[in-house]
Amino acid sequence: MTTCTAQRSVFTVCAAFFAFAIALTAPSATAQTQPNDAQIKAILAQRIDVDKQAVGIAAVVVEGDKVRIITHGTMAIPTARGTAEPITPDTLFEVGSITKTFTALLLADMVVKGELKLDDAVEKWLPQGLRGLKLRDHTGSPIQLVDLATHRSGLARIPDNMPNGTRADPYVDYREQQLLIYLKDRETLVETDGGKTSKKRDEAYAYSNLGYGLLGYVLARAADTSYADLLQKRLLTPLGLTSTYLDISRNEVARFSDGHYLDRDATLKLHKHSRFNVLAPAGALLMSARDMGRYAQAASNAIDTPLKAAFALAQKRYSDGMAPMNPQGLGWILAPMNGRTVFNHDGMTGGFASSLWIDPKRTSGVAVLANASVPVLDIALHLLEPSIPLKNLAAMRATAVPIDVKTLAQYVGTYALTPQFSITIRLRDGKLLAQATGQSEFELFGKSDSTFFARVTPLEIAFEGVKDDKAMRFQITQGGATRPALRVE
């Protein structure tokens, strides 16, 4: 689940703000020592106390059967009335789209046990009623379970019948009835528009929270139970995850951290907790750092669990993902790192951020959980591979230069970095917004008339070749690398 300043409550994959950032070949072949607890503590203190990017962070480092949890900061913004409770290994965080790896693991477990197949049609478990619900592409081909699990179903990122008036908490009022209405309306549209509004199944990667909500919904129907009960029985109990919840009970509320976001002035503000209904399988989980460590141990095969075969099935390559270097497993994003493959999923909600990396070859992993909706990917990658440097966040505190609307309008359009990955630039209410393939939009701030920076992640975009009031390309710089993107629309 992700949010950006411009749209804090719509979630998506956060493996990196741009897919090319996951080219995980360390810049130096020289082995570097894993940071010790004091060094990690200093990293967290820099991010919280100096960079003002969160109120509290927990870092989890898994090394086989050993788990280190380092925390810094507090569960809430301290006030004049006193200090807030410190972050501990048992503090609860929203982990957003990391939930998708749990939903995918349920699918893998049911496949391992012979209860269903990856190529089963989703519509097999949809309510049938008088006419029955079909879920097909415009060629008549049924959308399969594996399509939902790999973001290749052709379904939209979010349904277009989300209730109005809940922008700060959009998923709480989206219920089974709305989902079924959406599916029926989609069925009618696909049958009549000749494919104009939808892609064929397995044609292309398109990140879909709707798809993962639907996946959890039909898995529960296939098991004749609720998603919550299925999750508890099949995953949470067998894995020993005692502090992982879809819905928190009253006696656990004291452990639940406040969430926060950065406003336009880069000041941390309180954000309400996210709530879910039928789309919970896409991003609803709350977890402690202690439970995240155990989950990372299980996913990296560092400990033996009843889900070993299911994890192995989920971590296979099934299709192209958001970029050629990042193919897609069931839920997991695959990334190359110095000759081996590591597995990732990030999450972000209106007030929280998380990054999880798994390295089965080394039976290790890392996770970073923050109580603010800001990127923590760079911290997680640095802990996973110390030769990958931390980001310099000075740009996030830089003062923006005002740019007139006529100049901004020259940059509106879609620019392709690869055939599969593009960035769309929009102008809304005098603000320049960017949205990458499958991801939420965020605001760009002026550094000069043609160069812009983001505050949600350190990057710069420099527009070039203005012709007939349209820029023909831009250069994007992120993580020390600069790449061109050419206008395609």
C-alpha positions, 0 to 999 in steps of 0.5 A: 500500500502506498501513498504519496503527498498528492494521494495518501491513501491509495496503495500499490507496490513499493519495491522501488519508486521506479523499477530500474532502482532494483538493479541490485548489483552492488557498486563494489565487489569488495565485501563489506561488513554487515552493520552492527546494532549501533551502526543501524541505530545511528542510521535510524536516528539520522532518518528520524532526528535529523532528516525528520522522515519518521517518528519511529522505525524498527529494523529487522535483520535475519541471519539464519536462526538469529534475528536482530531488531533495532528500534529508534523513535516513538509511537507518536509525535511527542507533545508539550504534555510529555513524551510518547511511548518508544518503538519496541520489537512488539509495536504494531505497524501497518505493513500495507502491500506486504499483505499480498505475499500472505495472500499469495502464500495462501494460494501456493499452500492450496495448490501444494495441497491439491485443493486448486490449480494456478491455472484454474479460472477465477470465475469458478469461485465467484457467486453464480446466482441466476445468471452467474458471474464470469471473469474473462478478457475480451477474447473470452479467455477466463482470467486465472488465479495465477493472473491475479497473483502475478498482476497480469489479469488486466484488471484495474489498479482499483475498482471504479466504483469506490465510494465517494467521500472516503479519500482518507480511508477509501477501502473501509466502505468497499464491501462484497456487494460493491465488488460483485457489482463491479465484476458484473458491470465489467463483464457487460463492458468487456462483452460489448466494447471489443477490448477497448477498455481491457487487456487480454489476460497475461498480456502485460503486467499491471499492478492491481490492488483490486486483483489481490483483493479478489484473489483473497476473496475467491480463495476464501470461497474455495475453502468455504470460510472467511479470508480472516479465518483462512489466514489464521488457520493456514498461515498465522498459526502454523508460522507462529505469528502471534502479533499479526492481525487483520483487525486489532482487538481492544486489548492490543490497541496500546501497541499500535503506533500512530501513523504519519505523513509529510505535508507539503512543507515536509512536516510530519503530521498525524494520519488516521489508521487505515481500515479495510473490508473486502479488499483486505487481502491486498493490504490490511495486515498489522505486524510487529517487528518481532513477527516480521522477523519470524516471517522473514525467517520462514520465507528465507528457509532459515527455519523449518515450517509447514509452509516450506513448499508453499514458499518455494512455489510462491518464489518461482518466476512466473512472468515478466514483472514491472521491468525486465530485471524484476520478474514476478513470482506469486506476490514476490518481486524477484531481483538480481543481486550479485549473481543470486536472486532476492525477493522483495515486497514493500508496503505503504499506507496513509501513515506507514511504510515498510520494506521486506527483502528475502535472500533464501540462498543465504537464509537471511533477510531484512525488513524496515518498518516506519510509522510514516508514509515515506520510502524506507527502501534504501535503508532495507537495501543497505542492510541487505547489501551494505555496499549499496549506499543510503540515500542523501535526503537533503533534496527532500528538504530543499526549497521549491522554486515557483514555476508558472502554469504555462511552463508546467503545461509543456511537460504534461505527457507520457514518457517511456523508460522501457517498453514496459515502464513509463512515467505520466506527467500531469498538471492539476491545480497548479501542481506537477504530478508524476505517476509511474507504471502501476504506482501512485502519483506524487508531486514534483517540485521546481528546482529550475524552469526545466528541472524538478525534484521529488520529496517522497524519494530522492530523484530529479527529472530534467525536461529537454527538447521543448517543441511546439510547447511540448517537451520531447524527453526528460532525464531522470536521475535516481540513486546515482544513475541517469536515464532518458525517457522519451515522450510517447504521448 
